[in-house]
Amino acid sequence: MKGTYRELADLVLARPARLGAVRLIGVDGRAGSGKTTFARRLAAELGTRRRVTVLHTDDYLDGWSKLLIWQQRLREWVFEPFRRGEAGAYRQYDWERERLGDEWTSIEPPDVLVVEGVGSASVGMRPDLTLGVLVHAPRELRIRRGIERDGEALRDEWMRWMASEDGHFAEDKPSAAADVLVDGDPVEPHDPEIEYIIGPSGWTAGATLEDDPDKGPDGEERSG
């Protein structure tokens, strides 16, 4: 089944802000699932009507470790100031130097903040979310996308990262709380710039550590 970014933007703007005056959207899913592309397209639609900022959680990590350390950083640097109606500031992780950069970047509260990355619709984020999205794609496709982007030399890092994701998603069960489930490997014909394919409604929250592409997101068994 198809959805449109315009309809989803309408839904976001019809819902209340929960992070002060900011409507927060979390676009969650495993690495390589298509989160960044989905977030960009939704933000572009929202940007025709409101001030929108997109943050990528990869920019606030400690390299390939500590999957959710970005939450602590963005909560202190950005979310809490926004809640008070104040500007925030952040430092980005420098992947080449393997440490946080020295420079702080100021960020004013937008109308809509889109946070894209693993854990962006997790339990620690949900009280502040106006909309939670979960994007899913099969394991082999995600690996292929990752290696094409980062190179074969980082395959071992990717595999360790994916193992960390296994543990996180098995505990967090994001599909049980997400407002929208998105197919990151769609076969149904559609216009990808304005439409997305909604994930099967039969996805349930019975997560396991498996990640079988014949099952729902994060190894969850399909119901029915």
N, C-alpha and C positions, 0 to 999 in steps of 0.2 A: 504494500500500500504506500502511496506517495503522500508526502507532506510538502508544504512550501515554506521557504524562509519568511515570506511575507506573513503567512498565517502564524508562524511561530513568533515573529516579532510582535504581531498584534497581541498574542497571548502574554508575552513578557510585559508589554506596556499596560495591559489590563490588570496585571497582578501588582500587589503592593511592594514597595521597596522594604527590605529588611536589614540593610546595612546602612543605617542612617537614612539619607535620602537617595541612596544608590541602589539600583536594581542589580543584583549579582547573579551572573550565570556561570555555572560550572560545567565545562565540557570535559567529561571524564572518559576513561578507557585506557586500554593497554597501549604501550609504545607501538607505533606503526599501524594503529587501527584507523586513522583518518581524522583524528581530533582536530589537528591544526587546520586542515582544509574546511571542515565543518564550521569551526569557530570563525574563520575568516569570512565565510559566506554569510553566516548569520549576522556578524558584526557589520558587514557591508550593508545589509538590508536595514538593520537598526540605525545605522549611521545616516541614512537618508532622513531620519526623523528626530534623532536625539544625539547627544554627545556620547560617544562610545570609546572606551579604552580596552585594549586586549593585552593581557599579561600571559606569558608562557612560563609554566612552572619550571621548565628546564633551566631558565635563567637565574634561578634562586636555589639551586641544589649545591651539594658538595661533590661534584663529579658523578660517578656511578654508584655512590653509596647513599645511604639514608634517604630512602624513597620519598618520605614526606617532610623532610626538614624545611622545605619551602613554606609549609603552613605556618610554622612558628615565625619565620622571618616576615612573611607578608602580613600576618596578623598584627605584628608589632609595628611594622614600617608603614603599612598601607590601610589595612582594614579598620583598625582602631581609630586612626585619625579620620578616616572617612565617616565612621560612625558619629564622630563629634562634629562633622561638617568642616573638617580642616584638611589641608593638603597633606599628603604623605611624601615619602621619599624612599628610594631603594638603591641597593647596590647589586649589580649583576655579577653572576659567576663567570669568570674568564676560563674557558675550557682549555685554552692553550697554556696559560700560566698555572692552571689548576688551583685557583683560589678566587675569593671574592675580589672584585675590583675596588679600587680606592675611592672612585668618584661616586657621589650620591646624585641621583636623578630625581628631581621634584616631580610630583604628579598631583594634579588637582582632581577633586572628586568629579567624575563624569556622571551623566544620567544613568548609564549602564556600564558595568564592568564585566567583561568576559574573561574568566580565568580558564585557561586550557592546559590540561596535563593530568597525569596519573594522580588520582586522589582529589580532584577538584570538585567532585560531588560526593565525597566520602563523609562519614558520620561527623567529623569535626567541622565540616563546612555547612552542613545542611540547615542549621538554624538561621543562617544568613542568606540562604539561596532564594532567589525569586524563581529560578528554573534550574533543574538538574538534568543533564543530558548524559547518556552513556552510549559511546560508539564502540561497535564490536566488529572485528574481522578475524578470519581464521589464522591460526598460529603460523603456518608456513608462509602465508602472504605477508604477515607482519615482519617475520624474519627477513624475507626477501627485500621488503621496503627498507628495513633498517640497514642492511648490508649495502644496498644500492646507495643509500644516503651517506653512511659513515665509513664504508670500506671494509674489506675482508679482515683487516688487521684488528678490528674492534669486535669481531664475532664473539670472542670469549666474554667481553664486557656485556654484550647484548644478552648472552645466555644467562649470566649472573643476574642481570637486571630483570629478566623475565622470571627467573626463579623467585626474586623478591616480590614481583607482581603477583605470582601465584599465591604467596602467603597473604599478601594484603587483601586481594579480592576474595579469597576464601573466607576471611574474617568479616570483611566490610559488607559484602553482598550489595553492591550498588544498584543492581537491577531491581531490587525490592523497593528502592526509594526514588529512583529516577523518574522524572516526569515524561521523558522522551527516550525511547530506545531507537538507535540509528544503526542501519546496516552499512558498515564501512567497506563492504565488498558486494555492492548491489549488482544483480543481473537484470532486473526489471528496467526496461527502457525509460529514461527520464532526462530532463534537462538539468544537469548537475549544478548549474549556476543559480537556478531558482528553485529547484526541487531536491528533496532527499528521500531515501527509502526508509520507511519506518520498520524497525525490527519486529520479528514475530511476536504477537501478543501472548504466545504460549511460553515465552521465557519465564522461568520461575526463579525463586531465590534459593534453591537447594544447591548451593555452590559446593564444588569439590576442587581439589588441586589439579584435576585434569583440565585440558584445554582442547577438547575434541571439536573440530569444526562442524561435526554433525550435531553438536549440542548447542545450547544457548551461550550467551556471553560468559567468559570466565569459567567454562566447564559446567555451567548450570544446565540441568536436564530440562528438555522441553516437556511441557505438560501436554496432556491429551494425546 
